[in-house]
Amino acid sequence: MCIYDARTYNSCKRATETKEYEVSTKELITASIGTFQDLGYTIDVLNAEFGLITASKKQGTTATRTNLEEDPLKLSGAH
C-alpha cells in the first residue's frame, strides 16, 4: 500500500497502474508498431535491441471524425 505524500505520489501512482504481461519482445514491438501505424504515425526509428520506437505524425494532413455515425458530407453541406 502506498502512503501518498507530495514526494512519492507520482511514483506510487505509476506503480499501482503498472501491469505486467508474459509476452516476447518481438510480439511487443510488433504490436506497438501496428498501434502507432493504426493511429496514423510513421515509424522513423526502430531499434528492437533497446526497445526504442520513434514515430512522427504530420498534423493537418488528415480529417478526423470523432462521431462515426455522422455523415461528414452532410455536415459540410456537400452532396
N, C-alpha and C positions, 0 to 999 in steps of 0.2 A: 504494500500500500504506500502511496506517495503522500508526503506531507507537503502541502502546497504553500510555498513562500515565494517571494519575488525572485530569489536566486535559482530555485530548482523547478519552477513551474513549467517552463517550456520543455526542458529535457524530460521531465517526468510525464508530461502530456504526450510527447512523441513516443516514449516507451510504452505507454498504455495503448497507443494507436498502432503500434507495430505488429505485423503479422508475419509469420514465417511459413514458407511453403517448401515442400520437397519437390524441387524442380532443378533440372540441369541448367547450367549456364547457357548452353546453346538454345534451349527452349525459351529461357527468359529473354535473351537477346532477340530471338526471332519474334516473340510475341510483342516485345517493346517496339521493335521496328515497324511491325504491322500496325500497331496502335498509332504511332506517330504518323504513318502514311495515311491511315484512315481519317485522321484529324486534319489532313491537308499539309503536313510538314514534308520537307525534302531532307533526306539524310545527307548531311555534309561530311561528317567524320564518323567512322566506326572503328573502334579498337576493342574487339571482343576479349582480348587478353586482360585488359584492365576494366572491362565492363563500361566503356565510355561510348556514348552515343551523343553526337552533336547534330541538331537538326534546326532548320530555319523555315520560316513561313513568311511569304510575301503578303503584306496587308493590302487590301483594296482590289485584289485581282479576282476575287470570287464573291458571289452573292451568298448570304447566309440566311436561311429561313429557320425560325425557331418554332413556328406552328406548322406542322406538316399537313394539317387539314385545310389550311388556307390555300387558295389558288393564287400564285404570285401574279399571274396575268390579269386577274380581276382586280387585284389591289392596285396595280399600276395604271389601270384603265385601258390596257392594250387588249386587242382581241385577235 
